Amino acid sequence: MFIRTLAIAACIVATIAAAASAEDATVVLSSYGIAQPQYGKDLYSPFEAQCGCKVVVDTGNSAARLAKLEAYKDNPDTDVAALSDASAAQAAKEGLIEPIDVGALSNFPKLYQIAQDPVGGHFAVGYTFYATSIVYRTDKMPPVTSWQVLWSPTLNKRIALPDITTTQGVPVAYMANLTFNGTMPDMKVGIAKVTALKDSAVTYYPSSAVATQLFQQDEIWAAPVGRFDWPNLKKLDVPLAWSMPQEGQSGGMNVLVLVKGAKHKALAMKLIDAWLSTEVQTALASDLVDSPANSEVKLAPAAAEILVYGPEAVKSLHLVPPDVVLANRAAWVADWNAGMAH
Amino acid sequence: MFGRSHAPAALVAPASLYVAAAFLLPVAILIAGTILPGGKLSAAGYVRFFADPLSLEVVWRTVRIGIVVTIVCIVLGYAMALAIVDAGTKARGQLIGLTILPLMISPVARTYAWVVILGRVGLFNNLIVGLGLTQQPFRLLFSEGAVYVGLVQLFLPIMVLPLVSALENLPADVVAAARTLGADWFTVFRRLLLPLTREGLVIGGTLVFNGAVTAYVTPAVLGGTRNLSLATLLYQQVAVTDDLLAAGVVATILIAMSVTASVLLRRVSTSRDRALTRAR
């Protein structure tokens, strides 16, 4: 009898152990839906081969996935998340993520300074950034050298601007604020300047696809857009250029975070480290998916021209600090709506 | 198995439970979240919303869009439905097929198609400039007018279909009888067609109104985000400011508007009935 009980117990233990190890061999990533086939080729497949595990990906926009992390706070089903820096700052504030032991990441020292601790407390590491600047028609107007061009009569009824809800909304208001010597963090001057264009702007675009279509249809001659749209814009049959205004460019950063209470923490750390590696960052950049945050990445000229690449380009980005975004965005949106209504 | 009196209740129980769990419960949770923020009874979310003059402007714009789109759809819908029912049996099937066809295309694609059609160098402007009707192309995109065009095209089929089915159920010779007795076409419509097709009118009108006030893509893309509607405001509060209380309040207001619209349409369509009953 005793032997039999022992045998049953042993079987149960073995089953649980097997189940646990099968579960251990999975890592759940929450990420943006964009360019998933390229991520599969450049990151997930090589990583899966190396770790002998499986990467399960849950996609969506940053805000929606942040809401999901919040909903599953007590029993997290995600291990690693790729978020905007502002969403990561919010996740840190709400206790949804835990600090990353950056000493354990072999590729951490290779990151550009601004990507090393973007939200503070080592709650996140930057994996890519993008620039925001003005794209314009080279056959319709002289080269753009300043953000002031948005307010020039040449562009009356010929520009589109990003709506405050888009990724580009805050960066563009920030550059307007900088250009017209506004103060931060209230950003009132910048928001007033951008909303003052409401009669001159063809529209405030709700998604970058609309801006692309307006260029294609000859509705607009200039629009501030994110660098990630540049490959699509370059494919259009209209002569376009990316400007480098004297005030500089704005932009944003995407980061990786470790979910608090992650069930597969060891694999999660390995995935983060692999993502930041020179090989993966080079592969993703060469496929024009993400600008590299790893300073050792070397790119061919064709990719380098399209992405934010090199210490100079990275340094020229005027990024809005995520904690400032978090603390002020409700007020900015209220000012924006008021500016639009008047 | 069931007592006779319990049979109907037992039969509808599974469907009722499903509706309660899948639809009513989430709505109840949503509404509860707006009046019990943090577990305490409070109207703070509503007070904050209605204290902002901008909110009232947005509510009014949304109601206006809903009403105009519904009225235009009712007028065009009756015209289309009468034409469809009047056509022969074979043609009727084909016309209904054509009416349903746009419903199979994503609203996003249909909305973007209007960006192409209404653009400065789009189909419409090319046509009127080509015909010499104007020198300068009209600016049609990104206005409230473009939103009306997009929404009417989007929702017209769901107005036409209930009206067609209502008109098909009409006894074949009532119109002829009314005409013989001297009723003009307006009287036929007002005293005969309208009362006899009011179920279709209420169903179609409610669907169109609710669709128009809650639509997000069409107002955002065709209207430009300059003119906030409740749906675009809701999106702002969820995606940018992460203010779930304010978003819940907007969602509750939208639900209230939908229910009100449905009740009002029912009222309007049965008022003649009650007037007649009273007269008797």
Boltz contact constraints between the chains, C-beta under 6 A:
constraints:
  - contact:
      token1: [A, 63]
      token2: [B, 239]
      max_distance: 6.0
  - contact:
      token1: [A, 163]
      token2: [B, 225]
      max_distance: 6.0
  - contact:
      token1: [A, 165]
      token2: [B, 236]
      max_distance: 6.0
  - contact:
      token1: [A, 165]
      token2: [B, 239]
      max_distance: 6.0
  - contact:
      token1: [A, 165]
      token2: [B, 240]
      max_distance: 6.0
  - contact:
      token1: [A, 198]
      token2: [B, 226]
      max_distance: 6.0
  - contact:
      token1: [A, 203]
      token2: [B, 142]
      max_distance: 6.0
  - contact:
      token1: [A, 203]
      token2: [B, 224]
      max_distance: 6.0
  - contact:
      token1: [A, 204]
      token2: [B, 224]
      max_distance: 6.0
  - contact:
      token1: [A, 204]
      token2: [B, 225]
      max_distance: 6.0
  - contact:
      token1: [A, 204]
      token2: [B, 226]
      max_distance: 6.0
  - contact:
      token1: [A, 206]
      token2: [B, 220]
      max_distance: 6.0
  - contact:
      token1: [A, 206]
      token2: [B, 225]
      max_distance: 6.0
  - contact:
      token1: [A, 213]
      token2: [B, 115]
      max_distance: 6.0
  - contact:
      token1: [A, 217]
      token2: [B, 119]
      max_distance: 6.0
  - contact:
      token1: [A, 218]
      token2: [B, 121]
      max_distance: 6.0
  - contact:
      token1: [A, 219]
      token2: [B, 119]
      max_distance: 6.0
  - contact:
      token1: [A, 219]
      token2: [B, 120]
      max_distance: 6.0
  - contact:
      token1: [A, 329]
      token2: [B, 241]
      max_distance: 6.0
  - contact:
      token1: [A, 330]
      token2: [B, 241]
      max_distance: 6.0
  - contact:
      token1: [A, 333]
      token2: [B, 240]
      max_distance: 6.0
  - contact:
      token1: [A, 333]
      token2: [B, 241]
      max_distance: 6.0
  - contact:
      token1: [A, 337]
      token2: [B, 54]
      max_distance: 6.0
  - contact:
      token1: [A, 340]
      token2: [B, 226]
      max_distance: 6.0
  - contact:
      token1: [A, 341]
      token2: [B, 54]
      max_distance: 6.0
